[in-house]
Amino acid sequence: MRIAIAQINPTVGDLAGNRRLVEESAVKAAAAGATLVLFPELALTGYPPMDLLERRGFVDDQLRELEALLPVSQKIAIAVGAVLPTERRGGKSLANAAVLLAGGKRVAAQAKTLLPTYDVFDEKRYFAPAERRAVTQIGGSPLGLTICEDGWTVGYDSDPTGDLAQQGAALVLNLSASPWHVGKPAERRALFAALARRHRVPIAFCNQVGGNDELVFDGGSFFVDAQGEIRAS
């Protein structure tokens, strides 16, 4: 499998514009010979969408943009962050999801497990956490999907990457919207290198770039192998 990492700069609320960014990057990745292209967390809504998520019309419009990506998935598999309706839990009926599109169909979706509520984050206000994680097959390879905080397991009882590795994932994708602060790029690399080494599974990490509200996103996407070595960035 040849993977492209597309660390795009989505704009919160610009659903059609964000979908076009995904399409353009997917076409470029396919032309370069990639079989799968990886995008950031909530790439279609932009991050953080905050109270826009309280508007059902906003979520429905975003779902239509997700469906509009199906034709380009005939050329290349697409792993993209989106909001999906889910079974109501804890008063919440939306999931922060990683969606896998391939062959003109939605072939898999994985909700985010670990929803941060510290610092600039308030995700439990909007989303229900995943109750389970499952490996999916793409091109004959078992693949695991995680989202941002799912890789930052310190202080949590759950380790989504470890769970997927135990299920036989040969590769884990992490779709992120991880804001910058001093020392954050090195912190991310060390954390994911240790995670890959501990579970003996390679990880592709895709982070968005740009600024949304008071947050700055620095990209810094990378691929780390099962020995914890950064092989591309």
C-alpha positions as CSV (number, residue, x, y, z in Angstrom):
1,M,0.0,0.0,0.0
2,R,1.3,3.4,-0.9
3,I,-0.1,6.2,1.3
4,A,-0.4,9.9,0.8
5,I,-0.7,12.3,3.8
6,A,-2.7,15.4,2.9
7,Q,-2.3,17.9,5.7
8,I,-4.8,20.4,4.3
9,N,-6.0,23.7,5.8
10,P,-9.8,23.4,6.2
11,T,-11.9,26.4,7.2
12,V,-14.5,25.9,9.9
13,G,-18.0,25.9,8.4
14,D,-16.9,26.0,4.7
15,L,-18.3,22.6,3.9
16,A,-18.2,22.8,0.1
17,G,-14.7,24.4,0.2
18,N,-13.3,21.8,2.5
19,R,-14.8,19.0,0.3
20,R,-13.1,20.6,-2.7
21,L,-9.8,20.6,-0.8
22,V,-10.2,16.9,-0.1
23,E,-11.1,16.1,-3.8
24,E,-8.2,18.1,-5.1
25,S,-5.7,16.4,-2.8
26,A,-7.1,13.0,-3.5
27,V,-6.8,13.5,-7.3
28,K,-3.2,14.7,-6.8
29,A,-2.4,11.7,-4.6
30,A,-3.9,9.2,-7.1
31,A,-1.8,10.8,-9.9
32,A,1.3,10.3,-7.8
33,G,0.6,6.6,-7.5
34,A,-0.9,6.4,-4.0
35,T,-3.6,3.8,-3.2
36,L,-4.8,5.6,-0.1
37,V,-4.9,9.3,1.0
38,L,-5.2,10.3,4.7
39,F,-6.8,13.6,5.8
40,P,-7.1,15.4,9.2
41,E,-9.7,15.1,11.9
42,L,-13.1,16.7,11.0
43,A,-11.6,17.8,7.7
44,L,-15.1,18.4,6.2
45,T,-16.4,20.6,9.0
46,G,-13.1,22.2,9.9
47,Y,-11.8,22.0,13.5
48,P,-13.2,22.9,16.0
49,P,-16.8,23.3,14.6
50,M,-18.1,23.9,18.2
51,D,-21.8,25.0,18.3
52,L,-22.3,24.7,14.6
53,L,-22.8,21.1,15.5
54,E,-26.0,22.0,17.3
55,R,-27.5,22.9,13.9
56,R,-29.0,19.8,12.4
57,G,-28.9,21.4,9.0
58,F,-25.1,22.0,9.3
59,V,-24.6,18.3,10.0
60,D,-26.9,17.2,7.2
61,D,-25.1,19.5,4.7
62,Q,-21.8,18.0,5.7
63,L,-23.1,14.5,5.1
64,R,-24.1,15.5,1.6
65,E,-20.5,16.8,1.0
66,L,-19.2,13.4,2.3
67,E,-21.4,11.6,-0.2
68,A,-20.1,13.9,-2.9
69,L,-16.6,12.4,-2.3
70,L,-17.7,8.9,-3.3
71,P,-16.9,9.3,-7.1
72,V,-13.3,10.3,-6.5
73,S,-12.9,7.3,-4.2
74,Q,-13.2,5.2,-7.3
75,K,-9.6,6.4,-8.1
76,I,-8.1,6.2,-4.5
77,A,-9.2,5.1,-1.1
78,I,-9.9,8.2,1.2
79,A,-9.7,8.3,5.0
80,V,-11.3,11.6,6.1
81,G,-12.6,13.1,9.3
82,A,-16.3,13.8,9.4
83,V,-19.3,14.1,11.8
84,L,-21.6,11.1,11.7
85,P,-25.0,10.5,13.4
86,T,-24.7,7.7,15.9
87,E,-26.8,5.8,18.5
88,R,-27.6,8.3,21.3
89,R,-25.4,7.8,24.4
90,G,-25.0,10.2,27.3
91,G,-27.4,12.6,25.6
92,K,-25.2,12.8,22.5
93,S,-26.1,11.5,19.0
94,L,-23.1,12.6,17.0
95,A,-19.7,10.9,16.5
96,N,-16.4,12.5,15.6
97,A,-15.5,9.8,13.0
98,A,-12.8,8.6,10.7
99,V,-14.6,7.6,7.5
100,L,-13.0,5.3,4.9
101,L,-14.3,5.6,1.3
102,A,-13.2,3.3,-1.4
103,G,-14.6,2.0,-4.7
104,G,-17.3,4.6,-4.7
105,K,-18.7,3.4,-1.3
106,R,-18.3,4.1,2.4
107,V,-16.5,1.0,3.5
108,A,-15.8,1.8,7.1
109,A,-16.3,4.4,9.9
110,Q,-14.7,4.5,13.3
111,A,-15.8,6.9,16.0
112,K,-13.2,8.6,18.2
113,T,-12.9,6.9,21.6
114,L,-11.0,9.4,23.7
115,L,-12.8,12.8,23.8
116,P,-10.7,15.5,25.4
117,T,-12.2,18.1,27.7
118,Y,-9.1,19.9,28.9
119,D,-7.3,23.1,27.7
120,V,-8.9,24.2,24.4
121,F,-11.0,21.0,24.0
122,D,-14.6,20.4,24.8
123,E,-15.5,17.4,22.7
124,K,-17.7,15.5,25.2
125,R,-20.1,18.5,24.9
126,Y,-20.9,17.4,21.4
127,F,-19.9,13.8,20.7
128,A,-20.6,10.3,22.0
129,P,-17.4,8.1,22.4
130,A,-16.8,4.9,20.5
131,E,-17.9,1.8,22.4
132,R,-15.8,-0.5,20.3
133,R,-13.0,-0.4,17.7
134,A,-12.7,-2.7,14.7
135,V,-10.1,-3.4,12.0
136,T,-11.1,-3.0,8.4
137,Q,-9.6,-4.4,5.2
138,I,-8.4,-2.2,2.4
139,G,-6.4,-3.6,-0.5
140,G,-6.0,-6.9,1.4
141,S,-4.4,-5.2,4.4
142,P,-5.9,-5.0,7.9
143,L,-6.2,-1.3,8.8
144,G,-7.0,0.5,12.0
145,L,-8.5,4.0,12.3
146,T,-7.9,6.3,15.2
147,I,-8.4,10.0,15.8
148,C,-6.1,12.5,17.5
149,E,-6.5,12.0,21.2
150,D,-6.9,8.2,20.7
151,G,-3.0,8.2,20.4
152,W,-2.6,10.3,23.6
153,T,-3.4,7.6,26.1
154,V,-1.7,8.9,29.2
155,G,-4.3,9.3,31.9
156,Y,-6.9,7.1,30.1
157,D,-8.0,3.5,30.8
158,S,-8.3,2.8,27.1
159,D,-5.6,2.4,24.4
160,P,-7.3,2.3,21.0
161,T,-4.1,1.7,19.1
162,G,-3.3,-1.3,21.3
163,D,-6.8,-2.6,20.8
164,L,-6.5,-2.4,17.0
165,A,-3.0,-4.0,17.0
166,Q,-4.3,-6.9,19.1
167,Q,-7.0,-7.4,16.4
168,G,-4.3,-7.7,13.8
169,A,-4.0,-4.2,12.3
170,A,-1.0,-4.0,10.0
171,L,-1.2,-0.3,9.9
172,V,-2.9,2.4,12.1
173,L,-4.0,5.7,10.7
174,N,-4.3,8.7,13.0
175,L,-6.4,11.7,11.8
176,S,-5.6,14.7,13.9
177,A,-6.4,18.3,14.6
178,S,-3.6,18.9,17.1
179,P,-2.9,22.6,17.9
180,W,0.6,23.9,18.2
181,H,2.4,25.1,21.3
182,V,6.1,25.3,22.1
183,G,7.6,21.8,22.1
184,K,4.4,20.2,20.7
185,P,6.0,18.8,17.4
186,A,8.7,16.9,19.3
187,E,6.2,15.8,21.9
188,R,4.0,14.3,19.2
189,R,6.8,12.5,17.5
190,A,8.1,10.9,20.8
191,L,4.6,9.9,21.8
192,F,3.7,8.2,18.5
193,A,7.1,6.6,18.2
194,A,6.7,5.0,21.6
195,L,3.1,3.9,20.7
196,A,4.2,2.3,17.5
197,R,7.1,0.6,19.2
198,R,5.0,-0.7,22.1
199,H,2.4,-2.2,19.9
200,R,4.7,-3.1,17.0
201,V,2.5,-1.4,14.4
202,P,3.4,1.4,12.0
203,I,1.3,4.6,12.3
204,A,0.6,7.3,9.8
205,F,-0.2,10.6,11.5
206,C,-1.9,13.4,9.6
207,N,-2.4,16.8,11.2
208,Q,-4.1,19.9,9.7
209,V,-2.4,23.2,9.1
210,G,-3.6,26.8,9.4
211,G,-5.5,28.9,12.0
212,N,-9.0,28.6,13.2
213,D,-10.2,31.0,15.8
214,E,-7.5,31.3,18.5
215,L,-5.9,27.9,17.5
216,V,-2.8,27.5,15.2
217,F,-2.3,24.1,13.6
218,D,1.3,23.3,12.5
219,G,0.9,20.2,10.4
220,G,4.0,18.2,11.2
221,S,2.5,15.0,9.7
222,F,4.7,11.9,9.7
223,F,4.9,8.1,9.2
224,V,6.5,6.0,12.0
225,D,7.4,2.4,11.5
226,A,6.8,-0.5,13.9
227,Q,10.3,0.0,15.5
228,G,9.4,3.6,16.3
229,E,11.5,5.2,13.6
230,I,10.2,8.3,11.8
231,R,10.4,7.3,8.1
232,A,8.8,10.3,6.4
233,S,7.6,13.7,7.6
